[in-house]
Amino acid sequence: MQLIQPQAIQTRIDDFVSEDLYIHLELTTGAYASHIDSTRPPGSAFISNAVIRYTNGSISGTGPYRVGLKTEKGWIYAEGLTHVDEHDTERLILAGHDSQGKLIVALQLSRSPF
């Protein structure tokens, strides 16, 4: 994976506007990441192969980045994104890693199921 270049990601986001897409969104503070502060319990969220369609999408921030997707009835967003899988041209695969390289957030979009 390579560090995110926001302009390139915005182009990829724009390419998917108004299409039915499969989404994989994952957040973890405990399953893959270690914590120094043991008083904070781990949290996580996971959704995979849900179908969405967004009308607007954008990437913002100066790194780590946030991606927001405006759907017909709401919003989806992922924050803390740092890397992109530059080899996958059919899917948009974004991830956020902590200082030790462990996954903390993933946002993936695809025209076919994961």
N, C-alpha and C positions, 0 to 999 in steps of 0.2 A: 504494500500500500504506500501511497505517496501523500505528502502534505496537500491539503486542499488548496486549490487555486480558485477563489470565489467566482471569477468571471466564467471559467470553464464549467463550474457546477451550475451556475445560473442558466447557461445555455442548455445543459442537460435537463434541468428542471423544466424549462420552457418547452423542450421537445415533447414532454409528456402531458402537457396541458390538455384537458378535455378528453382524455382517454381513460377507459377502464383499466385500472392497474392493480396489481397485487402489491401489498405492502407488508414489510416485515419491520417492526419497530420494537426495540428491546432496550431496556434500561436496567442497569444493575449497580448496586453499591456494595454487593456482598458476594455474589456467586463467583465473579471473576476477579474482583478487586480486593485488595487487602486494606485494612483500616488500622490506623494507629490508635484511634479513639474507640475502644471497645464498648464505651457506653452508648454508642449510636448503633441501633440495630440495623442490619442490612435491609434494603428495600429493592424491589425489582418490579418491572412490568414487561409483559411480553405479548405481542400480537403478531400472528404470522398468517399470510395468505388471505387476509381480509381484502375485499375489493373496494377500491375507492376511486373517485374521480374528482380532481381538483380544477378550479377555475383560475386560480392564481397561485404562484409559488415563488418563494424568494429565499435567498441566503443572505444572512446579515452577520455583522460582527467583524472583529479584527483577528479572530482566532483565540480560542476555539470559536466555532461558528454555530449559528442557529439556522435551521431550515424550517420555514412555515409553509403550510399548504392549506389554502382556503377551499373548503369543500362546499357543496350546495347548502349544507345545514350547519357547518361549524368549521373548526380548525384542527389541524394536526401540526404539532411541532416537535422538533427534537433539538436539544441544545447540548453543547459540549463536543461538537463534531470537529475532528482534527484531520482525518485521513479519508482518502478515496481509493477504491480499487481501480486503478487506471487501465487495467487489462480487460475489464469487462465493459464492452461497448454497448451491449444490449440492455443491461440493467444498470441502475445507479446504486452503487453500494458505498455508503458512507459509514464511518465509524469514529468514535471518540475514544481515545486512550488516555489513561492516567500517566503520571510521570514514570511509572515502571513499565509502561507499554501494555497494561491490562485493559481489556474492554470495559467501558462504562456505559456507552450508548451506541446503538446501531440503527440506521435508517436505510432501508433498501426498497427500491421501487422496480417493478418489472412488469412486462406485458404478459408474462407466463408465470405460473405458480413457482414458488421456491421449493 
